[in-house]
Amino acid sequence: MPLLIDSQRINLSLTVAQLVEMHPRLKEGARNLTSKPSQTVEAKGFLYVQQREFAVTTPKDSSVSFLGSEDATTCHILVLKHTGSGATCLAHLDGSDTKAEVTTITSSVKSFSSNAADGRLEVHLVGGFNDDRRLSQKLTSQLLNSLDQQKDEIHLVTLCVSELNDKLEDDVHLPIIYGIAVNVKTGDLFPATFQDKGPEEDLRSARSFTGGPMINIYDAKTELLNIGPYYWRPSPYAYFWLEQDDERILQNLSTSPLAEPPHFVAHMRSTMMFLKNNPEPQNFLFPDKKPRTYKKNESGLWESVVGGTDLNKAEEVYS
């Protein structure tokens, strides 16, 4: 079924610039979103989605009210909602396997919407900029094509990508918006930064860095966040990169070195240290092949329920 704008099928042969010229509402929507001040989302009632992760929930969720992700330079953040059930997904995509990822995301939202009497699927795409390698434009095209190939009609509501999310500072192109959040109760979408990117930020980042596929991290029916079990082989690259200076890490591990947020190198070093200290995660982090499970406590913060050895203890063993 087609990807639609105002009930018209999108002409995928058009560039983003040509597309917004034909549909001025898209350009106006992008301008409205980029003009909003960024809000800081507190940890209470919030679920952070890292790169190559997605999460789906509904307005009935008593634990999670907001989904969000940031640090998107050439990456895109996708929000898909069914207007009948209110089921909402947020995903952080990097182009690793876009077609399969979009199909999985769509199916996940539909699984919460089978009993909805009416409603439709609406999608919001945010991210990318005018990067030198045009990776943003490539991912935008992949996403639009993948959405257009789904079995269900999907209505494009927000397109704030590539040149629509670009600004020029000192002759350097940068994204206007690096992160967004969505209120799953109201559907409100807004630029955002986040106080907390956990739980277990380094563990989740290590999985993505070692080539892990897109995964769903949240079970809305039980309101549990499940991490793992993950597996990777000992990585000599971790030792190598920990010996390099900041500039070399930035230039070689980023798709867009000039556009990265200030904490990029520190984040990569933390991920590499985690890989160094945990070369065989199945032995210490996921005993009995069980996930590390978290649930929101009465204060609205993530609290460990079951699974896994304490990360600090594991690091002591390997250090």
N, C-alpha and C positions, 0 to 999 in steps of 0.2 A: 504494500500500500504506500501511497506517496507521503512525502514530507510536505506540509502545507503552510502557507502564509495567507492569512485572511481567506481561507477556503480555496486558495489557488495553489496548484502544485509548483514547487520550486523548480526553476530551470537551473539544473546543476552545472550547465556549461558556462554560467555567468561567474565572474569574479565577485568577491564580497562587495567591492565598490559598485559594480553594476547591479548587484542584488538589492542593495539599499537604495539605489537610485530608483529602481522599479517599485520598491516598497518603503517609502519614506518613514513609515512607522517604526521600522527596525532601527534606522539611524537616530530617530528621536528617542527611542527606548534606550539605546546605548548611551546617548548623551545624558539622559536623565540618570542612568545608573552611575556613570563615571563622575557626575557632578555631586553625587551624594558623599558626605563626609564618611570616612571609615569609622566604624564602631568597634570598640573593644568588647569582645564577648567573654564573659567570665566562665569559669569552669562549671559552675552549678547548672545542671540540666543540659550540658553540652556534650556533643560527641565530635571529636576531631577525626577527619578522614585524611590519611596520608596518600602520597603518590602510589598509584596502582592499588588503591583500595576503593570500595564503595560501601555505603550503608543505606538501608531502606527502613523507614518507619511510617507510622500513621499518627493522626491527631489524637488517637486514643492512648498513645504512649504516656505512661505516668513518670517515666524516667528521663526521657530525652525530648527537649523542646526545640533544640537547635542542632543543625548539622552544619559543618563548615570545613574549609580547607584553605590553605594559602601557600606561599612560596611558588606560585605558578608563574614561570617566565614564558617559555615556549609551550609548556603544558596548558591544557584546558580543563576547566571545572564544569561539569555537566550536572544540571538539576532537572530531573524528570518527575512530573507529578500527574497523578490521575485526579481530575477535578471532582469525580463522583465519590471515590473512597477517601480522597485526601492523601493516599499513599505517596510518599515523597522519597526520592533517591538523590543522593549527592555522590558524585564520583570524581576522582582526580586522575585524568588520563594523560599519558605521555606518548601515545602512538605506537605502543609495543605490539598490540593486536586489536586494533580499533574495532573492526567488524564484529569479532567474537565478543568483545567487551560490551558493545552497544546492545547486542542481542541478549546477553546475560542480564544487563541492567533492565532492559525493557521487560523481560520475562519476570524479573523479581518484583517490579512494580505491579504488573498484571496479576501476580499471584495473590496480592492483597486487595485486588479490585474485582474479583470474579462475581461477588455478590452485589456490586454497586448497580443500582437501577439505571443510572445514566452516567454521563461524564465522558471526558476525553483525555487523551494523553497530551500534555504540554511540556515543551522542553525549553530550557534556558542554557545558553552556551556563553561562557566567560573565560577569557584568557588569551595569551599570545600577544604579539606586537609585531612591528616591522623589523624583525631580526635579520641580520646580514645573511644568514643561511636559509632564510625563508622556511624554517621548520614550522613556524606558527601557521603559515598559510597552508602548508601541506597537511597539518593535523586538522585544521578547519575543514578542508576539503574532504578528508577521510571521514570526519564525523558527520558532515552533511550527507555524504553518500551512504554511509552506514545507516543513518536514521531513515533515509529514503527507501532503503531495502527491507525495512521491517514489515511484518505481516499486518500491523495495525497502523491506522492513520495517526500521525504525530504532528502536532501543531507547534511551529516555531514561534515562540513568544518573545524571547530575548536573544539577540545576536550581538554580543559585545566582545568581539574577537579581532585578532590581527590588527589591521589598520584602525579599526573602531576602538581599540583599546591601547592606542599608541600616543606617546607624547615625546617631545624633543627637549632634552636638557643638555646644554653645552655641546650641541651637535651630536648627542648620543640618543638613540631611540630607546625608550623604556616603556614597560607596561604601565598604564594608569592604575589598574587594579591588579593586585597580586593575590588577593584572597577574598572570598565571599562566604556568607552564611545564609541559611534559609531557616525561617521560623516555620516548623512543620505544623504548627497549629493554625497559622494565618496564611502561609504561603509567601510571606514577605521576603524578598531577596535584597541583600544589601552588602556593600563592601565591608570587609571586616579583618581585624587582627585578633589574635587569641592568646589568652593568658596561659592556657594549658594545651599541649599537643600530645598528651599521653592518653592512656597509660602506656608505659614501656616504649617510648618514642624510638630509642636506639635499636631495640629488637625489631620493630616493624620497619624501620629504615634499612636495617641490614638485610632483611628479606627482599625488599625492593631492589636494593643495590646489587644483590647477587643474582638477579634475574627472575625473581618470583613473579607469577602472573597476577592479573587483577583478581582480587578476592573480596567477598562480602565479609565484613568483620562484625556485624551486629545481627542478633536474632530478636526482632521486634516482638515476637510472640512470647518469649520468656524474658525480654528486656535484659539480655545478657550480651556483653561484648566478649567475643572469643578470639584469642590470639594464638594462632598455630593449631596443631604442631607444624613447625617449619624445619626444613632440613637444608643444609648447604655443606659443601666440602671445605676443609681448611683452605684459606685463601692467602697465598703468599703476597697478593697485591696489597693486602692490608698493611703488612710490614713495610712494603715499598713506599706507599703513599704517606705513611706516618713519618717517614724520613725526609719527605720533600718540603720545600718552603711553601708559604701560603700562595704565592703567585702561581707556582706550578700547579698546585691543586686546583686553583680557580680556573686556570686556562685549559686544563685537561679534563676536569670532571664536570664542567658546566657546559650546557648547550649554548649559553649566552653569557659569557664572562662579564661583560660590561653592565649587564642588567640584573645581576644577582643581588639579593638583599644582603646587608652587612654581615649577617650571621652565617652565610653559606659555608665558608671555610671551616668555621668552628663546628658546624653541624656535620660536615664530612669527616673531620678528624674524630669526632665523637663516634660516628658510625664505624670508622675504620678501627678504632680502639675496641669497640664492641666485638667486631669480627675477629680481631686478634685474640681477645680474651675468651671468645666462645667459638672455637674452630669446629666443634661438633655439637651443635645445639640439642640434638636428639638425646645425648647422653645425660645432660644436666638440666636443660631448660624445660624439656618435655618428657619427664619420666612416664612410663606406661603409655606413651604416645597420646597423652591427653592435652587439650588446649589449656592455656592460661586464661582463666575466666574472671570477668569483672562484672560487678553490678553497682548501680548507683545507690549510695547509702542515704540515710535520712537527710543529710546535708546537701544532697545532690551531687556528690563527688564519687568518682570511681573507687571501688573497694574490691580487693582481691577476694574471690570466692573459693576457688580451688585450682590446683594444677601448677606444676613447675617448682623448681628450686629457686630460692631467692637469688636474684641476679647478682647481687654483691658477693654472695658466697661462691657463685659460679666463677665470677671474675677472679676471686682470690685463688681458686684452684688453678686457673690457667695463667695467672700473672707470674 
